[in-house]
Amino acid sequence: MLEKIMQKLTEGAQWLFEDPSDAFRLARIMAIALPIGIIGFVTSVLMGLWGYALGWVLGVPALALAGFTFVQGVSGAAGGMYHSGSRKMNHAAVMKSMYNLAAGQTRTGQFSQARDKYMEILETYPEELDARYLLANLTDQHFGLPEEALRIFLDLRALIREKGIDYKYKVALGKRIAELEGYLAEEEASRKNKGR
């Protein structure tokens, strides 16, 4: 909510920042404030209100200057918050697009392309846990490489424990590790029996 308010303030004051010169920006403000002050001064003089006249001619430009300074400060803060928020939103949009593309490639049988996409995600954003989980599943189910899949799963579990992360697929991760360890143990036992 605060970010939206600050964004609106920034947009509302945007016309002040069309020229990079602070002096020119202030001149534009004063070009509006001074005529108002002069009109107020003349009107007050004609009405015999000399005290008000002085207030008009000095007060309006002073208020304009104070307002200009305030707007600059608020706009600077708002700009920082807005761009920070934009970066977060852009990151989320990029990640969603990459995950959707990899999922679509998996559904259509483009397993190598999907694996490359998950690898790309991890190269760019190594903190992405879901990419590790999905890559391990893909490696096991569509490439027939249970040892490699187990290694990825174990690395993911170690990372979660090290960082103290409450991973949403923690239970499923444990089950997949147990399944692969059981499968590989059976395969090893079978090979040993055949070798006798």
CORVEN-V462685 format. One record per residue. RES is the residue in three letters. D_CENTER is the distance of its C-alpha to the mean C-alpha in whole Angstrom. Layout:
BEGIN
res=RES d_center=D_CENTER
res=RES d_center=D_CENTER
END
This chain:
BEGIN
res=MET d_center=16
res=LEU d_center=16
res=GLU d_center=13
res=LYS d_center=15
res=ILE d_center=18
res=MET d_center=17
res=GLN d_center=15
res=LYS d_center=19
res=LEU d_center=20
res=THR d_center=19
res=GLU d_center=20
res=GLY d_center=23
res=ALA d_center=24
res=GLN d_center=23
res=TRP d_center=26
res=LEU d_center=27
res=PHE d_center=25
res=GLU d_center=26
res=ASP d_center=29
res=PRO d_center=27
res=SER d_center=31
res=ASP d_center=31
res=ALA d_center=34
res=PHE d_center=34
res=ARG d_center=31
res=LEU d_center=34
res=ALA d_center=37
res=ARG d_center=35
res=ILE d_center=35
res=MET d_center=38
res=ALA d_center=39
res=ILE d_center=39
res=ALA d_center=39
res=LEU d_center=43
res=PRO d_center=44
res=ILE d_center=44
res=GLY d_center=45
res=ILE d_center=48
res=ILE d_center=49
res=GLY d_center=48
res=PHE d_center=51
res=VAL d_center=53
res=THR d_center=53
res=SER d_center=54
res=VAL d_center=57
res=LEU d_center=58
res=MET d_center=58
res=GLY d_center=60
res=LEU d_center=56
res=TRP d_center=56
res=GLY d_center=54
res=TYR d_center=51
res=ALA d_center=52
res=LEU d_center=51
res=GLY d_center=48
res=TRP d_center=47
res=VAL d_center=47
res=LEU d_center=46
res=GLY d_center=43
res=VAL d_center=41
res=PRO d_center=40
res=ALA d_center=39
res=LEU d_center=37
res=ALA d_center=35
res=LEU d_center=35
res=ALA d_center=33
res=GLY d_center=31
res=PHE d_center=30
res=THR d_center=29
res=PHE d_center=27
res=VAL d_center=25
res=GLN d_center=24
res=GLY d_center=23
res=VAL d_center=21
res=SER d_center=20
res=GLY d_center=19
res=ALA d_center=17
res=ALA d_center=15
res=GLY d_center=14
res=GLY d_center=13
res=MET d_center=11
res=TYR d_center=10
res=HIS d_center=9
res=SER d_center=7
res=GLY d_center=5
res=SER d_center=5
res=ARG d_center=4
res=LYS d_center=0
res=MET d_center=4
res=ASN d_center=5
res=HIS d_center=5
res=ALA d_center=6
res=ALA d_center=9
res=VAL d_center=10
res=MET d_center=10
res=LYS d_center=12
res=SER d_center=14
res=MET d_center=15
res=TYR d_center=16
res=ASN d_center=18
res=LEU d_center=20
res=ALA d_center=21
res=ALA d_center=22
res=GLY d_center=24
res=GLN d_center=26
res=THR d_center=27
res=ARG d_center=28
res=THR d_center=30
res=GLY d_center=32
res=GLN d_center=30
res=PHE d_center=29
res=SER d_center=29
res=GLN d_center=26
res=ALA d_center=24
res=ARG d_center=25
res=ASP d_center=24
res=LYS d_center=21
res=TYR d_center=20
res=MET d_center=21
res=GLU d_center=19
res=ILE d_center=16
res=LEU d_center=18
res=GLU d_center=18
res=THR d_center=15
res=TYR d_center=13
res=PRO d_center=16
res=GLU d_center=15
res=GLU d_center=14
res=LEU d_center=17
res=ASP d_center=18
res=ALA d_center=18
res=ARG d_center=21
res=TYR d_center=23
res=LEU d_center=23
res=LEU d_center=24
res=ALA d_center=27
res=ASN d_center=28
res=LEU d_center=28
res=THR d_center=30
res=ASP d_center=32
res=GLN d_center=33
res=HIS d_center=33
res=PHE d_center=34
res=GLY d_center=36
res=LEU d_center=35
res=PRO d_center=35
res=GLU d_center=36
res=GLU d_center=32
res=ALA d_center=31
res=LEU d_center=32
res=ARG d_center=31
res=ILE d_center=27
res=PHE d_center=27
res=LEU d_center=29
res=ASP d_center=27
res=LEU d_center=24
res=ARG d_center=26
res=ALA d_center=27
res=LEU d_center=23
res=ILE d_center=22
res=ARG d_center=26
res=GLU d_center=25
res=LYS d_center=21
res=GLY d_center=23
res=ILE d_center=20
res=ASP d_center=21
res=TYR d_center=20
res=LYS d_center=21
res=TYR d_center=23
res=LYS d_center=25
res=VAL d_center=28
res=ALA d_center=28
res=LEU d_center=27
res=GLY d_center=31
res=LYS d_center=33
res=ARG d_center=32
res=ILE d_center=32
res=ALA d_center=36
res=GLU d_center=37
res=LEU d_center=36
res=GLU d_center=38
res=GLY d_center=41
res=TYR d_center=41
res=LEU d_center=41
res=ALA d_center=44
res=GLU d_center=46
res=GLU d_center=46
res=GLU d_center=47
res=ALA d_center=50
res=SER d_center=51
res=ARG d_center=51
res=LYS d_center=53
res=ASN d_center=55
res=LYS d_center=56
res=GLY d_center=56
res=ARG d_center=59
END
